[in-house]
Amino acid sequence: MIDRTVSLTILGSGTSTGVPVLGCGCDVCRSDLPRNQRTRCSALLSWAGRNILIDTSTDFRQQGLRAGLDRVDAVLFTHTHADHVHGIDDLRTLSPARGAAIPVYGSHQTVEAIQRVFSYIFQGDGEPGYRPRLQLSAVAAPFELFGQVVTPVPLEHGDGQCFGYRVGPLAYLTDCSRVPESSLPLLVGLELLVVDALRFTAHDKHYTIDEAIALAGALDVPRAVLTHLGHDVDYVRHGADLPAGIEFAYDGQQLTLQVGN
């Protein structure tokens, strides 16, 4: 019997500062509630015994240890802001097989930036184990990965661009302020939407909580999980006011869906 289960683990549910924020004494930053303690935004998709990482956040080492991660079979990068890529060096101990390169996917712009900024990874010199072994691939259309179709979803991130990713009825859209009209058909028929929802007040590069809720409603998604949360958001106090079918993400959260027939 073929296992068609796809799981998504929220490795990190926080914004670029993490929560608590250094130097801040607000109620959320002083909270001892585990679900108010957020590492930088990242996620792990798993199917057919494979681990597919979405972004290598600044806190990736901590997240991987917490999740018991011992192998990464592929990485999907959303964009190249520091909080989403600066854990890339910790991939060096997580190759899928000894000596094998980890396939890495992203937009043309993302792949070019990774190769430029982290040039030491791709120079071909240095001692074994000094750098991760990565194989970069630029993508712009749906592609097959370990038996599933992965669909890049172009998003607007303020005046920049970002990729979300869809696998079956699940879509992960972080760091976005708008879904372009041309991307909306890629999000038809979702069962689960994980989406950026930074805070309650307006921001030029991120959805607010109300805007994320409105997007979930427009897409008619039965379940939406709000991620990339800042220290404005108290998991319990504000979570009680969310509409049915909407919830806040938290670090370590696991979500599971059946994909296909």
Contacts in CASP RR format, 6 or more apart in sequence:
PFRMAT RR
TARGET T0000
AUTHOR 0000-0000-0000
METHOD contacts of the structure
MODEL  1
MIDRTVSLTILGSGTSTGVPVLGCGCDVCRSDLPRNQRTRCSALLSWAGR
NILIDTSTDFRQQGLRAGLDRVDAVLFTHTHADHVHGIDDLRTLSPARGA
AIPVYGSHQTVEAIQRVFSYIFQGDGEPGYRPRLQLSAVAAPFELFGQVV
TPVPLEHGDGQCFGYRVGPLAYLTDCSRVPESSLPLLVGLELLVVDALRF
TAHDKHYTIDEAIALAGALDVPRAVLTHLGHDVDYVRHGADLPAGIEFAY
DGQQLTLQVGN
3 47 0 8 1.000
3 48 0 8 1.000
4 47 0 8 1.000
4 258 0 8 1.000
4 259 0 8 1.000
4 260 0 8 1.000
4 261 0 8 1.000
5 47 0 8 1.000
5 256 0 8 1.000
5 257 0 8 1.000
5 258 0 8 1.000
5 259 0 8 1.000
6 45 0 8 1.000
6 46 0 8 1.000
6 47 0 8 1.000
6 148 0 8 1.000
6 167 0 8 1.000
6 168 0 8 1.000
6 170 0 8 1.000
6 256 0 8 1.000
6 257 0 8 1.000
6 258 0 8 1.000
6 259 0 8 1.000
7 45 0 8 1.000
7 46 0 8 1.000
7 47 0 8 1.000
7 254 0 8 1.000
7 255 0 8 1.000
7 256 0 8 1.000
7 257 0 8 1.000
8 43 0 8 1.000
8 44 0 8 1.000
8 45 0 8 1.000
8 46 0 8 1.000
8 170 0 8 1.000
8 172 0 8 1.000
8 192 0 8 1.000
8 194 0 8 1.000
8 254 0 8 1.000
8 255 0 8 1.000
8 256 0 8 1.000
8 257 0 8 1.000
9 43 0 8 1.000
9 44 0 8 1.000
9 46 0 8 1.000
9 67 0 8 1.000
9 252 0 8 1.000
9 253 0 8 1.000
9 254 0 8 1.000
9 255 0 8 1.000
10 43 0 8 1.000
10 194 0 8 1.000
10 225 0 8 1.000
10 227 0 8 1.000
10 249 0 8 1.000
10 250 0 8 1.000
10 251 0 8 1.000
10 252 0 8 1.000
10 253 0 8 1.000
10 254 0 8 1.000
10 255 0 8 1.000
11 39 0 8 1.000
11 42 0 8 1.000
11 43 0 8 1.000
11 44 0 8 1.000
11 57 0 8 1.000
11 60 0 8 1.000
11 63 0 8 1.000
11 64 0 8 1.000
11 66 0 8 1.000
11 67 0 8 1.000
11 251 0 8 1.000
11 252 0 8 1.000
12 38 0 8 1.000
12 39 0 8 1.000
12 40 0 8 1.000
12 41 0 8 1.000
12 42 0 8 1.000
12 43 0 8 1.000
12 57 0 8 1.000
12 59 0 8 1.000
12 63 0 8 1.000
12 227 0 8 1.000
12 249 0 8 1.000
12 251 0 8 1.000
12 252 0 8 1.000
13 38 0 8 1.000
13 39 0 8 1.000
13 41 0 8 1.000
13 227 0 8 1.000
13 228 0 8 1.000
13 229 0 8 1.000
13 248 0 8 1.000
13 249 0 8 1.000
13 250 0 8 1.000
13 251 0 8 1.000
13 253 0 8 1.000
14 38 0 8 1.000
14 39 0 8 1.000
14 40 0 8 1.000
14 41 0 8 1.000
14 227 0 8 1.000
14 228 0 8 1.000
14 229 0 8 1.000
14 230 0 8 1.000
14 251 0 8 1.000
15 38 0 8 1.000
15 40 0 8 1.000
15 41 0 8 1.000
15 83 0 8 1.000
15 198 0 8 1.000
15 206 0 8 1.000
15 228 0 8 1.000
15 229 0 8 1.000
15 230 0 8 1.000
16 40 0 8 1.000
16 81 0 8 1.000
16 82 0 8 1.000
16 83 0 8 1.000
17 230 0 8 1.000
17 231 0 8 1.000
18 38 0 8 1.000
18 39 0 8 1.000
18 40 0 8 1.000
18 59 0 8 1.000
18 230 0 8 1.000
18 231 0 8 1.000
19 28 0 8 1.000
19 29 0 8 1.000
19 36 0 8 1.000
19 37 0 8 1.000
19 38 0 8 1.000
19 229 0 8 1.000
19 230 0 8 1.000
19 231 0 8 1.000
20 28 0 8 1.000
20 29 0 8 1.000
20 30 0 8 1.000
20 37 0 8 1.000
20 231 0 8 1.000
21 29 0 8 1.000
21 231 0 8 1.000
23 29 0 8 1.000
24 231 0 8 1.000
26 231 0 8 1.000
27 234 0 8 1.000
28 36 0 8 1.000
28 230 0 8 1.000
28 231 0 8 1.000
28 232 0 8 1.000
28 233 0 8 1.000
28 234 0 8 1.000
29 231 0 8 1.000
31 37 0 8 1.000
31 234 0 8 1.000
33 235 0 8 1.000
33 236 0 8 1.000
34 250 0 8 1.000
34 251 0 8 1.000
35 235 0 8 1.000
35 236 0 8 1.000
35 248 0 8 1.000
35 250 0 8 1.000
35 251 0 8 1.000
36 234 0 8 1.000
36 235 0 8 1.000
37 251 0 8 1.000
38 229 0 8 1.000
38 230 0 8 1.000
38 250 0 8 1.000
38 251 0 8 1.000
39 57 0 8 1.000
39 59 0 8 1.000
39 62 0 8 1.000
39 63 0 8 1.000
39 251 0 8 1.000
40 57 0 8 1.000
40 58 0 8 1.000
40 59 0 8 1.000
40 83 0 8 1.000
40 84 0 8 1.000
41 55 0 8 1.000
41 57 0 8 1.000
41 83 0 8 1.000
41 84 0 8 1.000
41 174 0 8 1.000
41 175 0 8 1.000
41 227 0 8 1.000
41 228 0 8 1.000
42 53 0 8 1.000
42 54 0 8 1.000
42 55 0 8 1.000
42 56 0 8 1.000
42 57 0 8 1.000
42 59 0 8 1.000
42 60 0 8 1.000
42 63 0 8 1.000
42 84 0 8 1.000
43 53 0 8 1.000
43 54 0 8 1.000
43 55 0 8 1.000
43 172 0 8 1.000
43 194 0 8 1.000
44 51 0 8 1.000
44 52 0 8 1.000
44 53 0 8 1.000
44 54 0 8 1.000
44 67 0 8 1.000
44 69 0 8 1.000
45 51 0 8 1.000
45 52 0 8 1.000
45 53 0 8 1.000
45 54 0 8 1.000
45 76 0 8 1.000
45 167 0 8 1.000
45 172 0 8 1.000
46 52 0 8 1.000
47 146 0 8 1.000
47 147 0 8 1.000
47 148 0 8 1.000
47 167 0 8 1.000
47 259 0 8 1.000
48 146 0 8 1.000
48 147 0 8 1.000
48 148 0 8 1.000
50 73 0 8 1.000
50 74 0 8 1.000
50 146 0 8 1.000
51 69 0 8 1.000
51 71 0 8 1.000
51 72 0 8 1.000
51 73 0 8 1.000
51 74 0 8 1.000
52 72 0 8 1.000
52 73 0 8 1.000
52 74 0 8 1.000
52 75 0 8 1.000
52 76 0 8 1.000
52 145 0 8 1.000
52 146 0 8 1.000
53 72 0 8 1.000
53 74 0 8 1.000
53 75 0 8 1.000
53 76 0 8 1.000
54 75 0 8 1.000
54 76 0 8 1.000
54 77 0 8 1.000
54 78 0 8 1.000
54 165 0 8 1.000
54 172 0 8 1.000
55 75 0 8 1.000
55 76 0 8 1.000
55 77 0 8 1.000
55 78 0 8 1.000
55 84 0 8 1.000
55 85 0 8 1.000
55 174 0 8 1.000
56 75 0 8 1.000
56 77 0 8 1.000
56 84 0 8 1.000
56 85 0 8 1.000
56 86 0 8 1.000
56 87 0 8 1.000
56 88 0 8 1.000
56 90 0 8 1.000
56 91 0 8 1.000
57 63 0 8 1.000
57 83 0 8 1.000
57 84 0 8 1.000
57 86 0 8 1.000
57 87 0 8 1.000
58 82 0 8 1.000
58 83 0 8 1.000
58 86 0 8 1.000
58 87 0 8 1.000
59 87 0 8 1.000
60 87 0 8 1.000
60 88 0 8 1.000
60 90 0 8 1.000
61 87 0 8 1.000
61 90 0 8 1.000
63 69 0 8 1.000
63 251 0 8 1.000
66 251 0 8 1.000
66 252 0 8 1.000
67 252 0 8 1.000
69 94 0 8 1.000
70 94 0 8 1.000
71 94 0 8 1.000
71 95 0 8 1.000
71 96 0 8 1.000
72 91 0 8 1.000
72 94 0 8 1.000
72 95 0 8 1.000
72 96 0 8 1.000
72 102 0 8 1.000
73 96 0 8 1.000
73 102 0 8 1.000
73 103 0 8 1.000
73 146 0 8 1.000
74 102 0 8 1.000
74 103 0 8 1.000
74 104 0 8 1.000
74 105 0 8 1.000
74 145 0 8 1.000
74 146 0 8 1.000
75 91 0 8 1.000
75 102 0 8 1.000
75 103 0 8 1.000
75 104 0 8 1.000
75 105 0 8 1.000
75 134 0 8 1.000
76 105 0 8 1.000
76 106 0 8 1.000
76 150 0 8 1.000
76 163 0 8 1.000
76 165 0 8 1.000
77 84 0 8 1.000
77 85 0 8 1.000
77 104 0 8 1.000
77 105 0 8 1.000
77 106 0 8 1.000
77 110 0 8 1.000
77 111 0 8 1.000
77 114 0 8 1.000
77 163 0 8 1.000
78 84 0 8 1.000
78 106 0 8 1.000
78 110 0 8 1.000
78 162 0 8 1.000
78 163 0 8 1.000
78 164 0 8 1.000
78 165 0 8 1.000
78 174 0 8 1.000
78 175 0 8 1.000
79 107 0 8 1.000
79 110 0 8 1.000
79 157 0 8 1.000
79 161 0 8 1.000
79 162 0 8 1.000
79 163 0 8 1.000
79 175 0 8 1.000
80 109 0 8 1.000
80 110 0 8 1.000
80 113 0 8 1.000
80 114 0 8 1.000
80 117 0 8 1.000
81 175 0 8 1.000
84 175 0 8 1.000
85 114 0 8 1.000
85 117 0 8 1.000
85 118 0 8 1.000
88 114 0 8 1.000
88 118 0 8 1.000
88 121 0 8 1.000
88 132 0 8 1.000
89 118 0 8 1.000
89 131 0 8 1.000
89 132 0 8 1.000
90 132 0 8 1.000
91 102 0 8 1.000
91 132 0 8 1.000
91 134 0 8 1.000
92 129 0 8 1.000
92 130 0 8 1.000
92 131 0 8 1.000
92 132 0 8 1.000
92 133 0 8 1.000
94 102 0 8 1.000
94 132 0 8 1.000
95 101 0 8 1.000
95 102 0 8 1.000
95 132 0 8 1.000
95 133 0 8 1.000
96 102 0 8 1.000
99 133 0 8 1.000
100 133 0 8 1.000
101 133 0 8 1.000
101 134 0 8 1.000
101 135 0 8 1.000
102 132 0 8 1.000
102 133 0 8 1.000
102 134 0 8 1.000
102 135 0 8 1.000
103 134 0 8 1.000
103 135 0 8 1.000
103 137 0 8 1.000
103 145 0 8 1.000
104 111 0 8 1.000
104 114 0 8 1.000
104 134 0 8 1.000
104 135 0 8 1.000
104 136 0 8 1.000
104 137 0 8 1.000
105 137 0 8 1.000
105 138 0 8 1.000
105 139 0 8 1.000
105 143 0 8 1.000
105 145 0 8 1.000
105 150 0 8 1.000
105 152 0 8 1.000
106 137 0 8 1.000
106 138 0 8 1.000
106 139 0 8 1.000
106 152 0 8 1.000
106 163 0 8 1.000
107 138 0 8 1.000
107 139 0 8 1.000
107 140 0 8 1.000
107 152 0 8 1.000
107 154 0 8 1.000
107 161 0 8 1.000
107 163 0 8 1.000
108 138 0 8 1.000
108 140 0 8 1.000
109 161 0 8 1.000
110 138 0 8 1.000
110 163 0 8 1.000
111 136 0 8 1.000
111 137 0 8 1.000
111 138 0 8 1.000
112 138 0 8 1.000
114 136 0 8 1.000
115 122 0 8 1.000
115 136 0 8 1.000
120 131 0 8 1.000
121 131 0 8 1.000
121 132 0 8 1.000
121 134 0 8 1.000
122 134 0 8 1.000
122 136 0 8 1.000
139 152 0 8 1.000
140 152 0 8 1.000
141 152 0 8 1.000
142 149 0 8 1.000
142 150 0 8 1.000
142 151 0 8 1.000
142 152 0 8 1.000
143 149 0 8 1.000
143 150 0 8 1.000
144 150 0 8 1.000
148 167 0 8 1.000
148 168 0 8 1.000
148 259 0 8 1.000
149 167 0 8 1.000
149 168 0 8 1.000
150 165 0 8 1.000
150 166 0 8 1.000
150 167 0 8 1.000
151 165 0 8 1.000
151 166 0 8 1.000
151 167 0 8 1.000
151 186 0 8 1.000
152 163 0 8 1.000
152 164 0 8 1.000
152 165 0 8 1.000
153 163 0 8 1.000
153 164 0 8 1.000
153 165 0 8 1.000
153 166 0 8 1.000
153 171 0 8 1.000
153 173 0 8 1.000
153 179 0 8 1.000
153 183 0 8 1.000
153 186 0 8 1.000
153 187 0 8 1.000
154 161 0 8 1.000
154 162 0 8 1.000
154 163 0 8 1.000
154 164 0 8 1.000
154 180 0 8 1.000
154 182 0 8 1.000
154 183 0 8 1.000
155 161 0 8 1.000
155 162 0 8 1.000
155 163 0 8 1.000
155 164 0 8 1.000
155 173 0 8 1.000
155 175 0 8 1.000
155 176 0 8 1.000
155 178 0 8 1.000
155 179 0 8 1.000
155 180 0 8 1.000
155 183 0 8 1.000
156 162 0 8 1.000
156 176 0 8 1.000
156 177 0 8 1.000
156 178 0 8 1.000
156 179 0 8 1.000
156 180 0 8 1.000
157 175 0 8 1.000
157 176 0 8 1.000
157 177 0 8 1.000
157 205 0 8 1.000
157 206 0 8 1.000
158 177 0 8 1.000
158 178 0 8 1.000
158 204 0 8 1.000
158 205 0 8 1.000
162 174 0 8 1.000
162 175 0 8 1.000
162 176 0 8 1.000
164 171 0 8 1.000
164 172 0 8 1.000
164 173 0 8 1.000
164 174 0 8 1.000
164 176 0 8 1.000
165 171 0 8 1.000
165 172 0 8 1.000
166 172 0 8 1.000
166 186 0 8 1.000
166 187 0 8 1.000
166 190 0 8 1.000
167 259 0 8 1.000
168 257 0 8 1.000
168 259 0 8 1.000
168 260 0 8 1.000
169 189 0 8 1.000
169 190 0 8 1.000
169 191 0 8 1.000
169 192 0 8 1.000
169 257 0 8 1.000
169 259 0 8 1.000
170 190 0 8 1.000
170 191 0 8 1.000
170 192 0 8 1.000
170 193 0 8 1.000
170 194 0 8 1.000
170 255 0 8 1.000
170 257 0 8 1.000
170 259 0 8 1.000
171 187 0 8 1.000
171 190 0 8 1.000
171 192 0 8 1.000
171 193 0 8 1.000
171 194 0 8 1.000
171 195 0 8 1.000
172 194 0 8 1.000
173 179 0 8 1.000
173 193 0 8 1.000
173 194 0 8 1.000
173 195 0 8 1.000
173 196 0 8 1.000
174 194 0 8 1.000
174 195 0 8 1.000
174 196 0 8 1.000
174 227 0 8 1.000
174 228 0 8 1.000
175 196 0 8 1.000
175 205 0 8 1.000
175 206 0 8 1.000
175 228 0 8 1.000
176 195 0 8 1.000
176 196 0 8 1.000
176 206 0 8 1.000
176 207 0 8 1.000
177 203 0 8 1.000
177 204 0 8 1.000
177 205 0 8 1.000
177 206 0 8 1.000
177 207 0 8 1.000
179 187 0 8 1.000
179 215 0 8 1.000
184 219 0 8 1.000
187 193 0 8 1.000
187 219 0 8 1.000
188 219 0 8 1.000
189 219 0 8 1.000
189 220 0 8 1.000
189 221 0 8 1.000
190 219 0 8 1.000
190 221 0 8 1.000
191 221 0 8 1.000
191 222 0 8 1.000
191 223 0 8 1.000
191 257 0 8 1.000
192 221 0 8 1.000
192 222 0 8 1.000
192 223 0 8 1.000
192 224 0 8 1.000
192 225 0 8 1.000
192 255 0 8 1.000
192 257 0 8 1.000
193 215 0 8 1.000
193 216 0 8 1.000
193 219 0 8 1.000
193 221 0 8 1.000
193 223 0 8 1.000
193 224 0 8 1.000
193 225 0 8 1.000
194 224 0 8 1.000
194 225 0 8 1.000
194 227 0 8 1.000
194 249 0 8 1.000
194 255 0 8 1.000
195 207 0 8 1.000
195 212 0 8 1.000
195 215 0 8 1.000
195 216 0 8 1.000
195 224 0 8 1.000
195 225 0 8 1.000
195 226 0 8 1.000
195 227 0 8 1.000
196 206 0 8 1.000
196 207 0 8 1.000
196 212 0 8 1.000
196 226 0 8 1.000
196 227 0 8 1.000
196 228 0 8 1.000
197 206 0 8 1.000
197 207 0 8 1.000
197 208 0 8 1.000
197 209 0 8 1.000
197 211 0 8 1.000
197 212 0 8 1.000
197 213 0 8 1.000
197 226 0 8 1.000
197 227 0 8 1.000
197 228 0 8 1.000
197 229 0 8 1.000
198 206 0 8 1.000
198 207 0 8 1.000
198 208 0 8 1.000
198 209 0 8 1.000
198 228 0 8 1.000
198 229 0 8 1.000
198 230 0 8 1.000
199 206 0 8 1.000
199 208 0 8 1.000
199 209 0 8 1.000
199 229 0 8 1.000
199 230 0 8 1.000
199 232 0 8 1.000
199 233 0 8 1.000
200 208 0 8 1.000
200 209 0 8 1.000
200 210 0 8 1.000
200 232 0 8 1.000
200 233 0 8 1.000
201 208 0 8 1.000
201 232 0 8 1.000
202 208 0 8 1.000
206 228 0 8 1.000
207 215 0 8 1.000
209 226 0 8 1.000
209 233 0 8 1.000
209 238 0 8 1.000
212 224 0 8 1.000
212 226 0 8 1.000
213 224 0 8 1.000
213 226 0 8 1.000
213 242 0 8 1.000
213 243 0 8 1.000
213 246 0 8 1.000
216 224 0 8 1.000
216 246 0 8 1.000
217 224 0 8 1.000
222 245 0 8 1.000
223 245 0 8 1.000
223 247 0 8 1.000
224 245 0 8 1.000
224 246 0 8 1.000
224 247 0 8 1.000
225 247 0 8 1.000
225 248 0 8 1.000
225 249 0 8 1.000
225 253 0 8 1.000
225 255 0 8 1.000
226 242 0 8 1.000
226 246 0 8 1.000
226 247 0 8 1.000
226 248 0 8 1.000
226 249 0 8 1.000
227 249 0 8 1.000
229 248 0 8 1.000
229 249 0 8 1.000
233 248 0 8 1.000
235 248 0 8 1.000
235 250 0 8 1.000
238 248 0 8 1.000
239 247 0 8 1.000
239 248 0 8 1.000
242 248 0 8 1.000
END
